[in-house]
């Protein structure tokens, strides 16, 4: 399965794309702002993951 996320300032243009997708048999789903934020957060977590242990006390001390 492949996915795409489309954003537009124009509600009319976005609806046109949704209607076209449905017409050619592509499933569509409109995401809420919260769902988009969740996707962004997951992406940031995956990119920031290093697989190494970080000592919380040392990390917090470095922030001070």
C-alpha positions as CSV (number, residue, x, y, z in Angstrom):
1,X,0.0,0.0,0.0
2,X,1.3,3.5,-0.9
3,X,0.0,6.7,0.7
4,X,0.1,10.4,0.0
5,X,-0.8,13.4,2.1
6,X,-2.1,16.5,0.2
7,X,-2.5,19.9,1.8
8,X,-4.1,23.0,0.3
9,X,-5.2,26.4,1.3
10,X,-8.1,26.0,-1.0
11,X,-10.9,23.8,0.3
12,X,-12.4,23.7,-3.2
13,X,-9.2,22.5,-4.8
14,X,-8.7,19.8,-2.2
15,X,-12.3,18.6,-2.6
16,X,-11.7,18.4,-6.4
17,X,-8.6,16.1,-5.7
18,X,-10.6,14.0,-3.3
19,X,-13.5,13.6,-5.8
20,X,-11.0,12.7,-8.6
21,X,-9.3,10.1,-6.4
22,X,-12.7,8.5,-5.5
23,X,-13.7,8.5,-9.2
24,X,-10.6,6.5,-10.2
25,X,-11.0,4.1,-7.2
26,X,-8.4,5.5,-4.8
27,X,-9.5,5.5,-1.2
28,X,-9.4,8.9,0.5
29,X,-9.5,10.0,4.1
30,X,-9.5,13.5,5.5
31,X,-7.2,13.9,8.5
32,X,-7.8,16.2,11.5
33,X,-5.1,18.7,12.6
34,X,-4.5,16.4,15.6
35,X,-3.9,13.4,13.4
36,X,-1.4,15.4,11.2
37,X,0.4,16.5,14.4
38,X,0.7,12.9,15.5
39,X,2.2,11.9,12.2
40,X,4.7,14.7,12.5
41,X,5.6,13.6,16.0
42,X,6.1,10.0,15.0
43,X,8.4,11.1,12.1
44,X,10.4,13.3,14.5
45,X,10.8,10.5,17.0
46,X,11.9,8.0,14.3
47,X,14.5,10.5,12.9
48,X,15.8,11.3,16.4
49,X,16.2,7.7,17.6
50,X,19.8,6.7,17.8
51,X,19.5,3.4,19.6
52,X,21.9,4.4,22.3
53,X,21.2,4.8,26.0
54,X,21.1,8.4,27.3
55,X,21.6,8.9,31.1
56,X,18.7,11.2,32.1
57,X,20.6,12.9,34.9
58,X,23.6,13.7,32.7
59,X,21.2,15.0,30.0
60,X,19.3,17.2,32.4
61,X,22.5,18.6,33.9
62,X,23.8,19.5,30.4
63,X,20.7,21.5,29.8
64,X,21.3,23.6,32.9
